[in-house]
Amino acid sequence: MILALAEHQDGRISRTSLETVAAAASMDDTVVAIVCGADTEQAAGVLSGFAVAEVIRLEHPSLANYTPDAMVAALARFLTATDAACVVFPHTYRTRDYAPRLADRLGRPLLTDCTGVSRDGDTWRFTRPMFQGRIAADVVIEGPAPHLISFQIGAFRAPEPPAGRAPAPVRLVNATVESSDIRQVPEAPFREARQDVDLGTADRIVAVGRGLKDASHLDLIRRLASSLGAEVAASRPVCDAGWLPMDRQIGSSGQTVAPRLYLAIGISGAIQHIVGMKGSRTIVAINKDADAPIFEVADYGIVGDVFTIVPQLITALHARKQ
């Protein structure tokens, strides 16, 4: 059995949590999803529509507003009473906050930021990037179960609810959290200033790199994005130069995305950028350098001048709409 921890907000299950369910399903046929909080009925109902054997609502008033102390106390006591082989998490900021403490409390190994998993007999081999994505290591975890694993955003595709499938059973478990466990008084959740778009939820993305040469050419890219119904993003050098805001950066030091369509225009394909978009369903690259690394991950590649090819794409898209 694999336990998949799902994060939720206002009753909505995050896409990264659904990706975690997909990762767990690739490891074992029996996946049990867990939602933690003080009122998880709506979120659990959403999860029950996916391919899970059961959904557990781990509830306690102390879990209403997130604190690492409450999460560790609740999960540690719950997990010691299970026979799960692994517990998988989405590799989010919240997971990075409390999972190391949970692993220490349980005395169990924690492997983070994994991008894949394979089975070798009775052993799982987890793949994770090292040295800022320059190499990928296969890791076998030793020691008693359960092992704690987090999967990188975009490593697995979020599944669709299976058609015609009966909802999975939902079970309420009252967590045990003592007042002495909590050392923080949580404030209202921090909310960043509203951004133009959350690239993590974008279905189509047009990303640009230094091949664009100058910020004045961004209008051409915006016209292409508009024709595709896509969002505009960029590699780090473009954002560092101030051509686009930093919240549009994709890569190891920016956002990780997994859209259905990813257009990489004038992007050479440095590994730091690749790790942020390689989970995209279809990758199209346009670059004048036929040996650019971006073509190694692209599903379709066009070798040529972006200032010739992009206007032709815009014209073709407009003609198709007429």
Secondary structure by P-SEA (a helix, b strand, c coil): cbbbbbbbccccccaaaaaaaaaaaacccbbbbbbbccccaaaaaaaaaccccccccccccccccccaaaaaaaaaaaaaaccccbbbbcccccccccaaaaaaaacbbbbcccccccccccbbbbbbbcccccbbbbbbbbccccbbbbbcccccccccccccccccbbbbbbcccccccccccccccccccccccccccccbbbbbccccccccaaaaaaaaaaaacbbbbbcaaaaaacccccccccccccccccccbbbbccccccaaaaaacccccbbbbbcccccccccccccccccccaaaaaaaaaaaaaaaac
